[in-house]
Amino acid sequence: MVQTLQDSNSPLIHSSSESRRWQVDGRMVPHGENLMYYFPEVDCRISVESWYKEKDLYKPRQPLALNIESAGHFTQMVWKDTKSVGCAKTEKYLACIYEPAGNWKSVFLFERNVQM
């Protein structure tokens, strides 16, 4: 599945609240995120491949909570309604931010956004 994503150079400013919101162009937006910690140094390719391998754990007829727990990185990566993705890394951490957020706990939204 290939989708067109916005090309944006807008800086993201992280909110320290638990609401997982980022400030983009002066507005607060909910977002999804995939995080990876790797020692001694994070490898972006290996990290993204490990998230994608969760595809094998995704079961469309399984309860949503189990799918999000076992395959949430994968479902966020392929979430159809995602418009923009940004990733950043330090020596040991990789963070990818997806906007708007995916993995909404709704059977309808999962069927529409995670197509196998």
C-alpha positions, 0 to 999 in steps of 0.5 A: 500500500502506497499513500501520498503524504504531506511534505511538511517542514513544520517543526513539531513541538512536543507537549509533556502532557499524557495526551500525546499532542504535538504543536504543528503550525501553532495548533495542537494535534493528536498523533500516533508514535512508534518508539524504539530503544536499541543498545548499543546504537539504534538502526533505523532499518532494523527498527522499521522492519521489526515494526513491520514484521508485526504484520504476521501478528495482526488478526483482523477478526481478533479483538482490537485491544489484542491487535493494538497490543501485539501489532500496534506498531504495524497498524500505525505504520499502514494506517490509511488516514495518516497524512504525515510521518516524521522520524528522528533518532539519537544514538539509542532511540528512534521515534516516528510520529504519525499525524493524525493518530491511528489505532483508534479503538473502533472496528469500523476505523480498523477495517477502513484503515488497516487493509490486508 
